[in-house]
Protein backbone atom coordinates (compact mmCIF):
# COMPACT_ATOMS: atom_id res chain seq x y z
CA UNK A 1 0.00 0.00 0.00
CA UNK A 2 1.33 3.39 -0.97
CA UNK A 3 1.43 6.15 1.55
CA UNK A 4 0.00 9.48 0.44
CA UNK A 5 2.45 12.29 -0.01
CA UNK A 6 2.53 14.70 2.91
CA UNK A 7 0.87 18.05 2.22
CA UNK A 8 3.27 20.75 1.09
CA UNK A 9 4.70 22.89 3.87
CA UNK A 10 3.09 26.31 4.07
CA UNK A 11 5.17 28.99 2.41
CA UNK A 12 6.38 31.73 4.74
CA UNK A 13 4.53 34.96 4.08
CA UNK A 14 6.45 38.18 3.38
CA UNK A 15 6.68 40.69 6.25
CA UNK A 16 4.27 43.07 4.47
CA UNK A 17 1.64 40.32 4.40
CA UNK A 18 2.06 39.73 8.12
CA UNK A 19 1.88 43.48 8.78
CA UNK A 20 -1.36 43.70 6.78
CA UNK A 21 -2.95 40.80 8.70
CA UNK A 22 -2.24 42.71 11.92
CA UNK A 23 -4.05 45.78 10.54
CA UNK A 24 -7.26 44.06 9.40
CA UNK A 25 -10.34 46.17 10.08
CA UNK A 26 -8.32 49.36 10.59
CA UNK A 27 -8.10 52.49 8.48
CA UNK A 28 -4.81 52.33 6.60
CA UNK A 29 -2.77 54.16 4.04
CA UNK A 30 -1.06 52.19 1.30
CA UNK A 31 2.05 53.42 -0.47
CA UNK A 32 2.11 51.86 -3.92
CA UNK A 33 5.37 51.31 -5.79
CA UNK A 34 4.12 53.55 -8.62
CA UNK A 35 4.01 56.54 -6.23
CA UNK A 36 0.26 56.55 -5.60
CA UNK A 37 -1.23 56.67 -2.13
CA UNK A 38 -4.44 54.87 -1.20
CA UNK A 39 -6.46 55.13 2.00
CA UNK A 40 -9.38 53.13 3.30
CA UNK A 41 -10.39 50.31 5.61
CA UNK A 42 -8.36 47.12 5.21
CA UNK A 43 -11.05 44.44 4.91
CA UNK A 44 -9.24 41.30 3.85
CA UNK A 45 -5.86 39.80 3.02
CA UNK A 46 -6.17 36.85 0.66
CA UNK A 47 -4.11 35.22 -2.08
CA UNK A 48 -1.39 37.89 -1.78
CA UNK A 49 -3.87 40.71 -2.32
CA UNK A 50 -5.17 43.40 0.01
CA UNK A 51 -8.85 44.31 -0.17
CA UNK A 52 -9.47 47.93 0.83
CA UNK A 53 -12.87 49.60 1.24
CA UNK A 54 -12.57 53.10 -0.24
CA UNK A 55 -14.89 56.07 -0.35
CA UNK A 56 -16.05 57.05 -3.84
CA UNK A 57 -18.54 59.94 -3.50
CA UNK A 58 -21.80 60.83 -1.78
CA UNK A 59 -22.74 57.66 0.13
CA UNK A 60 -20.91 55.23 -2.15
CA UNK A 61 -18.05 52.98 -1.16
CA UNK A 62 -16.30 50.23 -3.11
CA UNK A 63 -13.80 47.52 -2.29
CA UNK A 64 -10.65 47.55 -4.40
CA UNK A 65 -7.94 44.92 -4.37
CA UNK A 66 -4.23 45.53 -4.68
CA UNK A 67 -1.59 42.85 -5.34
CA UNK A 68 0.95 42.67 -2.54
CA UNK A 69 3.75 42.95 -5.13
CA UNK A 70 2.51 46.47 -6.05
CA UNK A 71 2.62 47.76 -2.46
CA UNK A 72 5.66 49.54 -1.03
CA UNK A 73 4.34 49.84 2.54
CA UNK A 74 1.21 49.98 4.66
CA UNK A 75 0.53 52.26 7.63
CA UNK A 76 -2.28 52.45 10.17
CA UNK A 77 -3.91 55.85 10.54
CA UNK A 78 -2.79 57.63 13.71
CA UNK A 79 -5.35 58.64 16.33
CA UNK A 80 -6.83 62.14 16.18
CA UNK A 81 -5.10 64.76 18.29
CA UNK A 82 -7.10 66.27 21.11
CA UNK A 83 -7.14 69.98 21.80
CA UNK A 84 -6.99 73.06 19.60
CA UNK A 85 -5.33 72.97 16.21
CA UNK A 86 -3.78 76.08 14.72
Backbone torsions as a table, in degrees:
resi	resn	phi	psi	omega
1	UNK	NA	132.2	179.8
2	UNK	-84.2	141.6	175.3
3	UNK	-86.9	141.2	177.2
4	UNK	-68.9	150.9	177.4
5	UNK	-67.0	143.8	176.7
6	UNK	-67.3	151.0	178.7
7	UNK	-63.5	150.7	179.9
8	UNK	-63.6	146.1	178.4
9	UNK	-67.4	140.7	178.5
10	UNK	-62.3	138.8	178.7
11	UNK	-76.5	137.2	177.0
12	UNK	-65.5	138.6	-178.9
13	UNK	-86.3	147.3	178.4
14	UNK	-64.8	156.2	-178.6
15	UNK	-56.0	-35.2	179.7
16	UNK	-64.3	-35.9	176.7
17	UNK	-63.4	-47.7	179.8
18	UNK	-62.5	-39.3	177.6
19	UNK	-62.3	-43.4	-179.7
20	UNK	-63.5	-42.4	179.3
21	UNK	-58.7	-37.7	178.7
22	UNK	-70.5	-15.3	-178.2
23	UNK	-106.5	8.3	-179.2
24	UNK	-55.1	134.9	178.6
25	UNK	84.9	-4.3	-178.7
26	UNK	-100.8	159.6	173.0
27	UNK	-79.3	126.0	-174.8
28	UNK	-130.5	162.5	169.0
29	UNK	-116.2	132.9	176.9
30	UNK	-107.2	134.0	170.1
31	UNK	-100.9	114.2	178.5
32	UNK	-87.1	154.7	-179.3
33	UNK	-65.6	-20.8	179.3
34	UNK	-85.2	3.5	177.5
35	UNK	98.5	-10.8	179.1
36	UNK	-74.2	155.5	172.4
37	UNK	-120.5	139.4	-178.6
38	UNK	-127.2	142.2	173.2
39	UNK	-134.3	148.7	179.1
40	UNK	167.5	-170.4	179.8
41	UNK	-93.3	126.4	178.4
42	UNK	-77.8	110.3	-173.6
43	UNK	-95.3	-33.3	-172.8
44	UNK	-159.8	148.2	171.4
45	UNK	-124.9	116.3	-175.6
46	UNK	-153.2	137.0	175.0
47	UNK	51.1	45.3	179.3
48	UNK	58.1	32.8	173.5
49	UNK	-132.0	147.7	173.8
50	UNK	-104.5	134.0	178.3
51	UNK	-107.2	118.7	-173.4
52	UNK	-122.1	126.1	175.7
53	UNK	-82.8	119.1	-176.5
54	UNK	-120.0	149.7	176.6
55	UNK	-79.8	134.9	176.9
56	UNK	-100.3	-72.6	176.0
57	UNK	-168.6	162.8	-175.2
58	UNK	47.9	-119.7	-179.4
59	UNK	-110.3	31.6	-176.1
60	UNK	-109.4	133.9	177.4
61	UNK	-128.9	154.8	176.9
62	UNK	-145.6	149.5	177.0
63	UNK	-96.3	125.6	177.6
64	UNK	-113.1	151.3	177.4
65	UNK	-119.6	143.0	-176.5
66	UNK	-129.0	125.1	177.0
67	UNK	-62.8	138.5	-179.7
68	UNK	-57.0	-32.7	-178.4
69	UNK	-67.6	-17.8	179.7
70	UNK	-93.2	-1.3	-173.5
71	UNK	-103.9	128.1	177.1
72	UNK	-80.2	-48.2	-179.5
73	UNK	-160.1	167.7	179.5
74	UNK	-137.2	137.1	-177.7
75	UNK	-134.5	137.9	172.9
76	UNK	-75.0	146.7	175.4
77	UNK	-67.5	141.4	176.2
78	UNK	-76.9	162.5	176.3
79	UNK	-69.1	158.3	176.6
80	UNK	-69.3	145.3	176.4
81	UNK	-82.4	141.7	177.6
82	UNK	-94.4	150.5	177.1
83	UNK	100.9	179.4	-176.4
84	UNK	-69.4	147.9	174.0
85	UNK	-117.1	140.6	-177.8
86	UNK	-116.5	NA	NA
